[in-house]
Amino acid sequence: MCGIAGLYLKNERLRPRLGELFTPILVELTDRGPDSAGIAVYRDPVAENAVKLTVHHADQGFAWDGLVRHLKEGLGVEVADHPHDTHHVLVLDGKVDADAAAALVEAYDPGLQVMSAGHVIEIYKEMGLPAEVARRFDAKGMAGTHAVGHTRMATESAVTTAGSHPFSTGLDLCLVHNGSLSNHNGLREKLKRNGVPPFRTDNDTEVAAAYLAWRMKEGRTLHEALQDGLNDLDGFYTFVAGTADGFAVMRDPIACKPAVLAETDDYVAFGSEYRALVRLPGIEHAKVWEPEPAVVYSWGGRA
C-alpha cells in the first residue's frame, strides 16, 4: 500500500505556491506509506544547452567540491552546485550528453546516485516519514509548474533511498506507482536488449518508468506511451507521470487501487484518497472524479 500525490498548476499566479499547496497532499498520505517519501518538482529551467542533475549521497560529509572539479575537467563545462541536504542539484552549463554525465558522476564514487536529469526536473527522496522528508528538502518553499510525489510502504523490497519513488529514466520524465507489476523481470530484460540505460534497483516501478522512456524515445507522447503500456504492462497499478510540461494519470483495466482526480480552472490535482485534496483552494467547486479503468488522462504540452 502506497500513496500518490500530484499537482499540475494551470494558473501561472499559483506557481510560487506550488510547494505550499502540494506538501499537505503528500503528508496526508502518510498512513498509506510511512517508510519513505519522494518528490519530483518541475522548476527553474536551465538553458537549452545545459543539463541539471539531481544527485544523492547518503554521507553528509561527502566532498562535493571534488565531484564538481571532476565533472569540469571530464566534460569541459562549468558546473554550479546547489545543495539540498543529501541531494545536490548540479547544473552543467554546456553541451553535454546527460547519460554520459550521469555515468561520470556515478563512476566517481560508489555512494553517488543520479536521481534525475533534464532541463526542469529535480527529484528528492529519502527514507522516513513524509513530513520529515518534506521538511528536509523545504518542500513547502518550492515554486514551480507541477509536482509528483509518493509515500511508500515497502512490501516487496527493502526500504532504501534508491528504492523510493519517484523514478526517472529519461530526460525530465518521472513516474510514481501504486500497485505491482507481474511481468517486470521479463520486461526489464527486453528493455536492456533495446539499449535502455542500466537499471539501478530491482523495483518494478523503475521498469515501468524505463518502458515509458523507451516508448517516448521512439517518438510517442507520454499519453501514447501510457496507452501502449496497457498492452505491455501486466499487473495492477495506478500511475502518475510527469514530463517537462505535462502531467498524466492512468489506472490498469481492473483499477483496484484507489485514485481521485480534481480539476478547476487553476489546477489538476491527484491523490490516492480525497482527504488529501481537501485543503486545496476552490476544491469545493472542483470537478472531482475517480479515473476510469484503462483510460489515460493527460494535461499540458505533448503529454
N, C-alpha and C positions, 0 to 999 in steps of 0.2 A: 504494500500500500504506500503510495507516494502522493504528493500534492504538486499541482502545476499552477503557475500563475503567468499571466501575460497582460500587457497593456500597450496598445498602439494609439498614439495621440494624433488625431486628425487636426486638432486645433493648435496652431503654432504657439498661441499665447500660453498654452498649458505646458509647453516643453520644459521651461525652467523648473516645473514642479513634478517632473516625471518620477523621481525617486520618492518624493513625499507621498505621491498617490499610489505608487507601486508597492512600496515596502509593507504597508498594512495588509495587502493581499497575500504576500508571501508569508508573513508572520502568522496570519490567521490559519494557515495550513500546517502549522507545527504538529498538530495531533496526527496528521497523515504522514509525517516524515520528520522525526526529530534527530535522525542520525547525522545529517549533513544538509547543506543548502548551497545553492549557486544562483548567480545572476548573470545574464548576458545583457549588456546595455549598449545601445547604439547612440553614440555621441561623438562630438569633437572630430569630425572627418579630417583626415590628413590630406596633403597634396596628392594630386593624381599619380605622381611618380614616386610616392612614398608608401611605406607599409608600416603598420603598427602591430607589434606582437605583444600579447599578454602572456607573461612568463611567471611560473611559480617555482619557488624553492622553499622547502619547509624550514630551513635553517635561518633564523632571524639574523645571524651573524655572517651570512654569506656575503662575500666581497663582490658586489655588483659592478663596481668600477672596473674590475679585471675583465668581466664579461663584456662590458661596453668597449674597452680597448681592443679586445679580441675581435669583436664584430667590426669595428672601424678598420682594423688592419686587414681582416679577412675579406671584407666586402668593399672596402674603399669608399664608404659613405659616412656621413655624420650620423651620430646616434644620440638621441635625447632619452634620458631615463626618468620616468615618473613613478616613484614608489607608492605602493598601496599595501601596507602590511606585508604579507608573504608573497604578494604579487607585484610585479613591476610591469608597467607599460613602456615598451621600448619603441620609439619612433625612429625608423630607419629612413633618413632623408636622402633618397637617391634611387635610381632604377635598380631594383633587386628582385630576385625570384623569391617569393615568400616561402616556398618549400625548402629551398636551399638555405635560406636564412634560418628557418626553424631547425633544420638538421645541424647547422653550425652551432646554434645555441645548445642543443641537447647533447652534442658531442663534447662540449666544453666541460661539463660536469654532470655526473650521473643523477644528481638530485634535481636537475632542471627539467621542467616540462612546459612546453608551449601550449597554453590553453586555447588561444585563438589567434588568428591572423586576418588582416584585412585593412580596409581604409576607415571603417567606422566602429566595428565591434570591439568590445572588451568583455572578457569573461572572468568572473571572480567566484571561486567556490572553495569551501572548506568543510571540515568535519565540525559538528557541534550544532546547537540549536539555531534555527533560522534567525531569531532575533539577535543572537550574538554574532553570527556571520554577517548579518546586515550592518551591525554596529561597527565591526572591524573594518569594513570597506566603505563606511559612510554612505550606505545606500540611499538614505533619505536625502542626502545632498546632491544626488546625481541629477543632472539635466540631460535631456536627450529626446529622441523621437519615439523610441519604443524600447521595451524591456521584456525579457522572458526569464522565468525563474522556476525553481524546482526545490521541493523539500523531500528528502529521501528517507525511506525506511528500507534498508537493505535486507532482502530476503533470499538472494541467490549468490551473493558475493560479499567480500569483506568491505568494511566501512573504511574507505580511503578518500583522500582528496582527489586523486586521479579518477576514481570510480564514481565520483559525484557528477551530477548534471549541472549545467548544460554541457553537451558535447559539440565541438566544432571540428569539421573535417574538410571545410572548403572556405575560401575567402568570404568573410562576413556572413557565413552560414552557421546557424546554431539549431539544436534540437533538444527538446526535453520530452520525456516519455513516461507514461504511467501504464504499466502492463508487463507483458512478457512475450517475446518472440520465440517461436518454436523452431525456426529454421535458420537461426543466426549463424551457427557454425558453418553450415554449407554455404551460406551467402557470403560469409567472410572469406572463404577460400575462393569463391567466384570473383569477388571484388579484387582480391590480391592478384589474380590472373589477369585482371583488366587494368593493372597498374595503379590501383588505389594506394596512396601513401601508407606507411606502416601503421598498424593498429597499436595503441598504447595500453589498452586494457582488454579484459575479457567480457566487458559489459555489452549486452545486446543493443543498447541504445547507441553506442558508438558505431555499431554495424549499420543500424538504420540511418544514422547521420551520414555515414560514408556512402551508403546507397544513394541518398538524395544528392550528395555532392557529385557522384559519378554520373547520375542522370542529367544533372544541370550542366555538367561539363560537356555533355553531348548536345546541349542546346535547349534542353527542356526548361520551362519556367518552374518555380517552386510549386505552383499549383499543379502543373502537369506531372512533375516528378512524384508528388504525393499520390496523384491518381494512378501512376504506374505502380506505386507501392501496394495498392490494393490487390494487384495480381501477384506480386513477388514477395510480399512480407506476410508470413503466416503467424498467427497468434492472436492475442487480444491486446489492444493498445489504444491510447489516446495520445496524439502527437500535437505539440505546439512548436512551430518552427519560425525562425526569423531570418531575413536577409537584410542587406544594407538599406533597402527601402520598402521591405514587405513583411507581412505577418500572416501566418496561416494556421489553421486548425483542421485536424482530421481524426475521426474515430474509425475503428475497424468495422466490418459488416455486422458483428454481433453487438458491439457497443455496450459491454458490461461495465466499463469503467466510467465513473461519474464525470460529468463535464457541463459547464454552464457558460454561455456567451451573453454579453450585454453590449448593446451598441446605442450610442447617441450621436448627435452631430459633432461632438467633441472627441469621442474616443471609441475604441473597441476594447473590451476587457474580457479576459478569460480566467476562470477559477474552477478548481475541482469541485467546489461547493459554493452555493450562492452567498453564504455568510461571509466569504472572503471579499465580496464585492460591495458590501452594503455601505462602506464609508466613502465610496466614490461620489463626487458631486453630480447631482442630477440623476442618480441611479433610480429614483422613484419614477422618472419619466422615460427610462431606457426601454428599448426592446430587449427583453430577456427571454432566452430560449435554450433548450437542450439541443446541441448539434445532432443532426440526423446521422444514423449509421452510414458509413461508406460515402460520405459527402465531404468534399473539400471546400472549406470556407477560406477566402483569402482577401487581403486588402493591400493596396499600395503597389507602386512600381510595376515590376514584372513578376509580382508574386503569383 
